[in-house]
Amino acid sequence: MEGPSGFGVTRCLQKLSDAEFLKFKELLSKETEEFKIKPIPWNKSEMASRTKLVTLMFTHCPGQVWDIVSSLFLQVNRADLSIMAQELRRDKESSYKEIMKTIFQYIWNGETFIHMKDETYQEIIEMQYKALQEVFHCPLEPVTTVVLGSKGKGKTTFLRKAMLDWASGNLWQNRFQYVFFISLISLNNITELSLGELMLAKLSESSETLDKILSDPKRILFILEGLEYLKFDLELRTNLCNDWGKMLPTQIVFSSLLQKVMLPESSLLLELGNPSVPKIYPLLRYPRNIILRGFNDQSKKYYCIYFFKNTQKGLQVFNYLQSIDQLSTICRTPFRCWMICSTLKWQLKRGEGMKLLVGETDSSIYTSFMVSAFRSVYADCPPNQNRARLKTLCTLAAEAMWKQVFVFTSEDLRRNGISESEKAVWLGMNFLQHRGDGCMFYHPLLQSYFAALFYFLRQEKGTPHPVIGSLPQFLKEVYAHGQTQWLMTGTFVFGIATEKVAAMLKPHFGFIPSEEVKQEIFKCFRSLSQAECSEKLNPQSLFESLDNNGEKRFETQVINLFEEMTVDIGNVDALTSAANHLLKSQKLKKLHLHIQHKVFSEIYDPEKFNLEDFKYNKRCPFMTDFGDGALFHIFLQLPNLKSVNLYGTNLSNDMVESLCSVLKCSTCGVEELLLGKCDISSEACGMIASSLIYRKVKRLSLVENPLKNKGVMLLCEVLKHPSCVLETLMLSRCCLSFIACGHLSEVLLCNKKLSLLDLGSNVLKDTGLHILCETLKDPMCTLQELWLSGCSLTSDCCGDISAVLTSNKNLKALKLGKNNIEDAGIKRLCEALRNPDCKLQCLGLDMNDFKTDCCADLASALTTCKTLTSLNLDWITFDHDGLELLCEALSHKSCNLKVLGLDKSALTEESQMLLQAVGMKKHLDILHCPWVKEESERRGVRLVWNSTN
């Protein structure tokens, strides 16, 4: 890693072509003779990269490097670089801040696509820039700030502007003494590093030392660019490290920094795109957000004028963009605006006038840009030659995607068939740009586009590429395995596989097999739609990709592959997209939908949003409609939809009322309604109850809602109605007491349809159970399953339960786990199990407080009760003697048990072997937590959401 001096020299050298660089090295040996210093051996310099050569120069001729390179740049006819070197040059007294100012001024002028004056850009980001000043206001508090926004919104540009302004003395002057700008996109090939070494590489050779800087870490800010492109997994870890000087795996260093284990008093400023938020955001400690919203109309006008460096032409282009709604919308994203303006510039230069064949999709925009750039150089070349040229660039992009790298060496280019002259052309077209000792695509989105295009240019009968996977492999990585870095490439694959984009490409590059690729996509998603694979699918990624395809027939074909979907919605755009696509489904039967609470709060606030921006994002009308639950009119009336799960989606009373109005419609066929953890009130519970008399809903889950006794009372009034067909009612964790048991007992006497009642994790106590048992003993009670785990029951209630078990032949399953039932209670239960009138099939006793002494009673019950097939004894500690008694009973020919809940790993090795032998002999499934999956499914509890409310 090089310091600022070396960094400055490298920045100059990277602007040399390969031919100029070779000449530079040849002259270097003569130059060292002239300066009377030790020459650099030709066998070392000949094959040296630009970075390596800088190291050699500082080793062989310290103190004279700047003089030498300034002289050599003139000799290779690059006076511009000689001037650049002189400006970058510094002496021992130059401060770190001065060096950073020079470097980032060059970056700002040459590597951003803003193309406007600083003060104009400052006006555009005025609100966000003010937030950037205020968020770090407190000098004693370490702050983590995240710049959010979709790809292309200018997050990297915003960070670079912050760095430049700090170095120029215009930002955080009394807050941060040192700001380190770390581009993680360049670190993918580095598997180990230390944070101290990384900081040293940024420091000057003056009196500023690392020890001095780290003596006051509160004055340090790390700006992290490209975090979402780092190929190493950053996740919550237990092996984090606080030693900033220790060489560690790259992911440990940055996980430790993000999670405030390493240099916890320092502050962080980083950028995150939408796909990476669920992975990175949970690592951060109390993050504060700055959201970039893109260009408004005034910003677009400024941009056009500065881009074309001509007010009249800029206004002409601006007016053209505004005259076409699609283009006006597209240009709200700065990177897209740059692409559109670049495309128009090439067209105007060819004298064609302004004519863009741009549709609504990203792929058409990028294709128009790419084709126009190609025509600016290769307009007279035949399509087969242009196709061959394009394929080299696409192969480079695809190989880099599979390797997860973004910076390329000269060898990478040569290996993929890109010559020095073609590299110069790609640089001129702004397909590539210099980065350190190598180059990278002008924007990661361009790399994603060219990587997608690779799959349309490949030769079907050719030898498979050693690194690049097939299209089916790629699609599964993106849509089934959650490879979020590749999502934009997947989106581009969908977008290029259209007749419109294929028609744009064909005249210049030959035939594009869009139909063949669509068939491969369809085949892949048909596989992913199968029941065992559907849980793996990320529907939101699929919706985004279908949006970029835009062909309604293809979209409907793909959507109709799925009978079950799990959709997690984190913003209004995602909600709009999901609604649009699910509305087209004719086959969907089960929908698990989680809408994060923040989505409902995205309504217009004049203190937070510009009205024009808000209208553009369609938040006003959309959220007004959704605020009163109109979205349910879309989802719940899908023709084949039978099951809806909204677990974790906060529902207001108005939204519940709207949902219930749809349930009453003749066009709604929903039979299973899972509304766990939806913040449903007692009043809302009454509304839900009113919908149950319409002979539709058979399975209802209201778990983890504050219904309280009042809500259950309202529910029970309807459950007694003869038109109610409810079969399962899940009410665990609903803040109920014994009072609710009185209302439920009345239901159990008159409702012949209800077969499962879940009252787990409510403080019913023995009093509540006594009330229930009085009803359960009645022969008119037809309940088959009763779940009472975690209800604060004791051994005292076991007499009532025993009476039920010996008198009620309908009750088949009783779950009493997580209670305080001791030895005396277990003995009473076992007496009932031995009674020939007991017909119980499933009994849960897990996490109770009985001892090994009960094993004899349990063993006797197992050999006597002919109907018992499932027994849960999980989390109970048995000694080996007690376990021997159980195993003897389990092996008995009269024992019909098929499932035993027990954690074998908690037992001794001898006990484990004993159980294993019994399991094999009797074909007995011995499982830890045997009912968790079934209980979660019936309750609708989802453990797959990417984020929480």
Helices and strands as residue ranges (DSSP letters): H 4-13, H 18-34, H 42-45, H 50-60, H 65-75, H 79-88, H 96-110, H 118-124, H 126-135, E 144-148, H 155-167, E 178-183, G 184-186, E 192-193, H 195-200, H 210-214, G 217-219, E 220-225, G 227-229, E 248-249, H 250-258, E 267-272, G 274-276, H 277-280, G 281-283, E 288-291, H 297-308, H 311-323, H 325-330, H 334-349, H 362-378, H 383-403, H 410-415, H 420-428, E 432-435, E 438-441, H 444-457, H 471-479, G 484-486, H 487-496, H 499-509, H 514-528, H 531-534, H 539-549, H 552-559, E 564-569, H 572-582, E 590-595, H 597-600, H 611-616, H 619-627, H 631-635, E 643-645, H 653-663, E 672-674, H 682-690, G 691-694, E 699-701, H 708-719, E 728-730, H 738-750, E 756-758, H 765-776, E 785-787, G 795-797, H 798-807, E 813-815, H 823-834, E 842-844, G 852-854, H 855-864, E 870-872, H 880-891, E 899-901, G 904-906, H 909-922, E 925-927, H 932-939
